[in-house]
């Protein structure tokens, strides 16, 4: 299976840290965030990783050039940000009509990659997407999901004042190739997964709950928490 690491964001909430450093390379315990993703994915069943770039792309390019994983990484530059779904569409040829993993690379996580893949491959019914979920300590700041008794996503509550629970979308997915066809049918270059793709698949999104560790490090405060919580390797 191949994976797409969405890494092109501006990291505005992490300034001044991201004034000269892209968000995907922010260090935790002195190790760039991207290192955790590459080690976790490429050591556990992912064959190739696509990394999209935009902001400070030359810094990401230099990082990849020096990475022991560089032969397994495809860099794709976006002069104009395409949105999360637009990036998938632009790079559809890489996925070769097979299921593929997509992750927001500004999250710090530990999860069982093989179990995640297997949960998608062994899905039942009409499921075309498997979404990783986690229990958040700040549900107002997350996209809270509603699941039915079979673990199928039947509702989203995006950053609302009184969310119905703490089970949140981790922004890590496995998509069937049919999802690319749907994105293409929108006839748009810039597409957002969370607002334009996921709502269309309600009732056809399976879930995989991450019980290990997951945190969005998009703010200085959450980055500081990660430095405290995340185990040192």
Order of alpha helices (4+ residues) and beta strands (2+ residues): beta-beta-beta-alpha-beta-alpha-beta-alpha-beta-beta-alpha-beta-beta-beta-beta-alpha-beta-beta-alpha
